[in-house]
Amino acid sequence: NPVTHRLEVTRQLLPGSYPFKFILDGTWCASPDHSTYQDGNNVNNILTVLPSDSAEAMVTARLLSPTGDLLDEERKQVASLVAELGEAPPEPEAKSDEYTEEMQARMGTTLTYRHEDG
């Protein structure tokens, strides 16, 4: 990519799991920035492509969207799992359509906030 100065490959992949590694200075290596799995004595990166109509893919798309958030039921499941570990989950912060001057100072000159009920 001439803008980012990175090697990029874009491919349409069928659903499934794809192992991969990188070659760095002539040495095959797995990246700590990507999921890995152990294959015998080898550590490989793994890319899993879900069917676009699967429940997992729909949840992933929702959570990774710009306004992504847990549903109330998901939030309860997370709180339950954390409680099983013996730790109290923090109380969720109240959402507001306004932001404070302190928040604006921390974030820079502008802050865009979108609030959706439900």
Residue pairs with C-beta under 8 A, 6 or more apart in sequence:
1 7
1 8
13 47
13 49
14 49
15 49
15 50
15 51
15 54
16 48
16 49
17 46
17 47
17 48
17 49
18 46
18 47
18 48
18 49
19 37
19 39
19 44
19 45
19 46
19 47
20 44
20 45
20 46
20 47
21 28
21 29
21 30
21 44
21 45
22 28
22 29
22 30
22 31
22 45
23 29
30 36
30 43
30 44
30 45
31 45
34 45
34 46
34 47
35 45
35 46
35 47
35 48
36 43
36 44
36 45
36 46
37 43
37 44
37 46
50 56
50 57
50 60
51 57
62 68
63 69
63 70
66 114
67 114
67 116
70 78
75 92
78 89
79 89
82 88
82 89
83 89
95 115
96 113
96 115
97 113
97 115
99 111
99 113
103 111
104 110
104 111
